[in-house]
Amino acid sequence: MSKINEFINSGTLEAYCLGMVCDGERRYVENICSKNNIIQAELEGIQRSLEYYAASFQLAPPAYIKDRILFAIDNLDLNIGLSKKKGRRR
């Protein structure tokens, strides 16, 4: 098995896509992908697969949520946290 295949089969790319790698591993994956088109293509395929998977379980929020959010935005007090005397944040 080639080193490229070993890396692809190691699970590192999947862990990277799920945000389960440390900073050093993240930099390593990004560096190796910038140098190797095969690994970059594999990473992109994994990312697409995870996006499709997540989308297949996507749920629409209840209809009333939009009305609640818009009501909250319309009624925002933009002076929250400002001192009335000095105009500074508390």
Residue pairs with C-beta under 8 A, 6 or more apart in sequence:
1 9
4 36
4 38
4 39
7 13
7 32
7 39
8 38
8 39
8 42
12 21
12 25
12 29
13 29
13 39
13 42
13 43
13 46
14 46
15 21
15 25
16 25
16 26
16 29
16 43
17 43
17 46
17 47
17 50
18 50
21 29
29 43
32 39
33 39
33 40
33 43
34 40
81 89
81 90
82 88
82 89
82 90
83 89
83 90
